[in-house]
Amino acid sequence: MKGGNLPVLIVAAALLLVACGPSGGAGSGRASQSEAATVEVTATPTEVSLPQVEGPVAGADVSNTQLVALGEIVYEQYCASCHGAELEGEANWKVRDENGFLPAPPHDETGHTWHHPDEQLFEITKIGTEAYVGRGYRSNMIGFGDQLDDTEIWAVLAYIKSEWPARIQRAQPK
Ligand code: HEC
């Protein structure tokens, strides 16, 4: 999502749809090109649909509703495939697979994400578990530092924390 690629993707998808539409066949090329131009113009305003986060962000601030809203989108796009749409993690997440890899743990109160302070969660998300643990540790938790900027990482952590009950939020080490 770096540099706001989302609108570009939407435009590209719209163009693809137009290109693959039922109008195909000889002679229709010109018509679908002008259709494509119209789609591009009307798609531009979707840029504002990404929650805007005002001011500098230096933490996973659960009370910042803009940050949490952005984080929910980041979570769905970058984390849910492994950690689950409801933050539930993968089945048997405490048991290593036949190759020695741990499955993705839950991020809800049943996991141990909340046992770590924000700064630690930030580092893990940014550089990945292999780099974080070091000593040749192998893990499927990649670092997202080249796909997400710092605000987006704080945002996704703020979203995860916002899903915790108040008592778990209070119990998280600072
Ligand atoms: C390809 C699957 C995959 C994706 C996608 C993924 N993770 Fe993970 N994640 C894992 C696995 C597997 C682990 C456990 C790694 C280990 O301990 O070896 C993990 C562990 C973590 C941990 C450490 C949790 C703890 O309790 O120690 C954090 C934090 C985390 N992931 C955050 C995220 C965030 C935020 C995203 C989205 C930006 C994300 N992950 C996307 C697979 C994934």
Boltz pocket constraint, residues with backbone or C-beta under 6 A from the ligand:
constraints:
  - pocket:
      binder: B
      contacts: [[A, 74], [A, 75], [A, 78], [A, 79], [A, 80], [A, 81], [A, 82], [A, 83], [A, 101], [A, 102], [A, 103], [A, 104], [A, 105], [A, 106], [A, 111], [A, 112], [A, 113], [A, 114], [A, 116], [A, 121], [A, 124], [A, 125], [A, 129], [A, 138], [A, 139], [A, 140], [A, 141], [A, 142], [A, 144], [A, 156], [A, 157]]
      max_distance: 6.0
